[in-house]
Amino acid sequence: MEIRPGADPLQPIFSEWLLHLAGRPVLGAALAVSTSSASLSGVALLASYSLGLGVPFILAALFMGGFVGRLRAFRRAGRALQLVAGGIMVVMGVAMITGHLTMFAIFMLGMFPALGNLG
């Protein structure tokens, strides 16, 4: 594993740990079904769980080269993007504290009623 200067060497470990914590309830259910039934449904659940866990990593590895190439274009605008994102975070924080974020949400629901169906 290559460690870049300024990078946190524990970040990959914590990322993997969080992925395993997120998938534990599903894995527990799949294991319970596979041990309690004599049918192939438990095997199918475990196989689908394994595919769901492994396929994103395989796809990420396959498309990483193109993604890194596209990120180089953003590197030129990196400082400006950081300033804009920081400004948006400050505005959102002030809006939350002053109660204007709720008014903005109500305004957005009035302008785009389909947003009320999300989530």
C-alpha positions, -999 to 999 in steps of 0.1 A, spaced: 0 0 0 14 33 -10 10 61 15 10 96 0 25 125 21 -3 141 41 -26 111 37 -41 93 67 -27 58 66 -57 45 86 -83 58 62 -86 26 41 -89 5 73 -117 27 87 -135 28 53 -135 -10 51 -146 -12 88 -176 11 81 -186 -9 50 -187 -40 71 -207 -24 99 -232 -11 73 -237 -46 59 -240 -65 91 -278 -65 95 -282 -79 60 -255 -105 65 -271 -116 98 -305 -121 81 -289 -140 52 -270 -163 76 -301 -169 97 -322 -179 67 -294 -201 53 -290 -220 86 -327 -224 94 -339 -236 60 -331 -266 40 -338 -249 7 -314 -230 -16 -329 -196 -6 -301 -191 20 -275 -199 -5 -291 -175 -29 -292 -148 -2 -255 -153 7 -245 -153 -30 -264 -121 -37 -249 -105 -5 -214 -115 -18 -221 -101 -52 -235 -69 -38 -204 -65 -16 -178 -74 -43 -192 -60 -76 -189 -23 -66 -152 -28 -57 -146 -45 -91 -164 -18 -110 -145 9 -90 -112 -8 -100 -123 -10 -137 -133 26 -140 -107 42 -117 -84 52 -146 -109 72 -164 -121 88 -132 -86 99 -122 -82 114 -157 -113 135 -153 -103 146 -118 -71 162 -133 -94 186 -150 -109 197 -117 -74 201 -102 -70 234 -121 -102 247 -106 -96 231 -72 -91 262 -51 -121 280 -66 -143 249 -60 -131 247 -24 -140 284 -18 -174 280 -34 -182 248 -14 -170 265 18 -191 295 11 -222 273 5 -215 255 38 -213 289 57 -245 301 41 -263 268 49 -250 270 85 -262 306 90 -296 297 73 -300 268 98 -292 289 128 -315 318 118 -344 295 106 -342 306 70 -334 271 58 -369 260 66 -383 289 47 -361 280 18 -373 244 19 -409 256 18 -401 279 -11 -385 250 -30 -415 228 -24 -438 255 -37 -417 259 -68 -411 222 -74 -439 201 -58 -424 169 -70 -397 173 -44 -423 164 -18 -424 129 -31 -387 122 -25 -377 103 6 
